[in-house]
């Protein structure tokens, strides 16, 4: 059977742009995983989640295992709403949709708002999975550079002004990870956040704010862009993956009610009653601010360990950005093709993600690489950087 | 902000065809829920699922709570594959995708294979949620009646022959619930299953076989269409919702590897490590054939209770189909608009789903209604039918 003839036009285009298949080689046994953007295993609250399930079943019996019916599903909505309000984001009725992770929120937004005639703007570099998702819907992707102060909003303004003047399609939305950006670890300054909001009104686009790392600040917590969204243009995506556990698949999108209602319409995995009720039961019993303090302390220590190791073991030509939160250090190794170096690194026993994979055009970013300090133990971080240093000496 | 201008053409079409919003009125307190296609609460293995989580965390600690890593994710694939093979469905590498419930499988298939230029064929009546999903992608929906022996394959052949002769679009796939059909409870005969497979080759369409109820046979288990799929044309959808619990959201699609790979590409809620690993741990510890025997016995008894009550309490003009498995009895009340009767029924304290909601054209099915015997206790079933009888006397 010739499957290709089965696929409609849009499907063919999506599959062609993004040939499925792993590009990241398998990691050898014992490899120090500085590539994994995973939470630290020791910080996953597995015992508390087990206790939450015990409590849930004891109190509710079969209710959380049906299609609907656990009162804790509404509890989770209220808990998330409260946390958002503590961060300055007001949530009205119908403005919050719980999704199966942040990725699903991105996909629902793209699926609802994009087709091959729409354009979007993204940061360059950006979250790989998001770039893949967007390319399933459109090829009109405008890329705007990120520097140490985050998205270059002046460059954005220039590009949009020119596009408008030349009669080119303006973006339907701009996708940004303003706090502890993946992969650069940078944070968009308050000035640029204001500027971005102004531009969204001037050029009539939505802002899709991916705040997956936003609560992992080592010093001051940046104010979400959504907290200043008086014009109702921001769709705020969040996730409990980095602050509780990814395996529960709990994320959300907050925004304009009509848009959120449309996202809900297209969400066909329905709710996840058991996972959501378990998360609600877990959150009831945890002192969340205390947990956040612990996470921030642990990750800050790991960041410090990595930065010190970079200073100690890498040649002086190598530069990096010191992140103020989150998981990642973005490193530049002038004159080196980091995707080629990866093979040697794996033999040496350390992994990272080559920078070019975070760019739409994979000719960019070849000298960069992303290191995660989140997952590995401190000793492993030091050893991993030492191995990297050996390769570059 | 004018949201309507934000939506691309396909999104507008989808939202227009299917205005979001509940059509089913809220059920009054104490209402006997003969509308709920839910498993029986007493058959939900909540204690065993709690025990499965306890075992899982004890053995694997944080592993099932990360993005990947629990070995039980592969276990679940093997367990499902074994169960399918026991039912005559061979599963090769890459042919099985675990989905978040059967609904997500339907949506992924539709999303991958349909656009406004493709046509599909469905049974009439059919599963409401599936009809909604398909209408998100195409308006070209050919409906084929169902009778006591299931899908009318002769009618299908006639319609497709005429369409081909007239140069009209032939369906990309036909969606069927051949065993213990929702809503009619009918089962497609073996002869018609063979005929359908022949037609799929003759007219070059795929068969999407929704087997959500297939294991709930009260006598002989029907052979899945997929078990005779030598031409590789069947996409088999299954679910553990009815045989374990809906709240875990575990379903699957089995079929041609290239198609399944495309479905996986568009699945952006990623895997559900915790739910999948929990299900695998549960299945390890349950004697599944024994459980199925218990379920079949319990549901058969409930069916018998409902049929006896129908015979006892409803006027002789009312007819129904006696299902050989599954959850539903499809009832015809000549001369009555069952969607209008519903209001009185709710006042009386019994609910059902009016038949017209299962038809693409809601002028059809107005004299029908769907009763579920799965959820309620036997006494409630009797009382509920008695209340219905009162309304019709």
Interface residues (C-beta under 8 A of the other chain):
Chain A: X1 X3 X6 X7 X8 X9 X10 X11 X14 X15 X18 X20 X38 X39 X41 X42 X44 X46 X47 X49 X50 X53 X54 X57 X58 X61 X62 X64 X65 X66 X67 X70 X99 X100 X101 X103 X104 X106 X107 X111 X112 X113 X114 X115 X117 X118 X133 X136 X172 X206 X231 X232 X233 X241 X245 X246 X247 X248 X249 X256 X258 X259 X261 X262 X264 X265 X266 X268 X269 X270 X272 X273 X274 X275 X277
Chain B: X1 X3 X6 X7 X8 X9 X10 X11 X14 X15 X18 X20 X38 X39 X41 X42 X44 X46 X47 X49 X50 X53 X54 X57 X58 X61 X62 X64 X65 X66 X67 X70 X99 X100 X101 X103 X104 X106 X107 X111 X112 X113 X114 X115 X117 X118 X133 X136 X172 X206 X231 X232 X233 X241 X245 X246 X247 X248 X249 X256 X258 X259 X261 X262 X264 X265 X266 X268 X269 X270 X272 X273 X274 X275 X277 X278
